[in-house]
């Protein structure tokens, strides 16, 4: 049920997406950030992945991750509060591996995001929209997808 939906994708955006995936792929085919502490990544995966996909930090700038982790009591309509120590571990991990801080991130990920922009959703970034912007609403409405933020609805089994 793998669906790669790069409808209307520019060649540059596709190349950037492939380069990004290559930069993050480990030898087992999994996705791992470049600058990472194993325990910080485990904490992130466990805590954030308990409710939703643990999104790769490289898709947002550090200022976005700082904003998201600074108000977990109001996390997209949910209370995702964590103790201060755990929040700091996750925030530090996300910011260290963000699009504007991790080495080797393709320039296209940040293209179109002004220095004063603080996107809070990956799906609101110019990069995401350059790759996925022409996906028909009917595809998003499919039961296995449901929302633009459900990456695994289309990108499962890669």
BELFEN-V71653 format. One record per backbone hydrogen bond with DSSP energy under -1.0 kcal/mol. NH is the residue of the N-H (numbers start at 0). CO is the residue of the C=O. Records with the same first field share a line. If there is no record, write none. Layout:
# BELFEN-V71653
NH: CO ; CO
This chain:
# BELFEN-V71653
2: 153
8: 5
13: 9
14: 10
15: 11
16: 12
17: 13
18: 14
19: 15
20: 16
21: 17
22: 18
23: 19
24: 20
25: 29
28: 25
31: 23
40: 36
41: 37
42: 38
43: 39
44: 40
45: 41
46: 42
47: 43
50: 47
51: 47
54: 52
58: 55
59: 56
63: 60
64: 60
65: 61
66: 62
67: 63
68: 64
69: 65
73: 70
74: 71 ; 77
75: 73
77: 74
79: 71
86: 82
87: 83
88: 84
89: 85
90: 86
91: 87
92: 88
93: 89
94: 90
95: 91
96: 92
97: 94
98: 59
100: 97
101: 97
108: 105
109: 106
110: 106
112: 109
116: 113
123: 120
124: 121
128: 124
129: 125
130: 126
131: 127
132: 128
134: 131
138: 135
139: 135
140: 136
141: 138
144: 141
145: 141
146: 144
149: 146
150: 148
152: 149
153: 150
154: 150
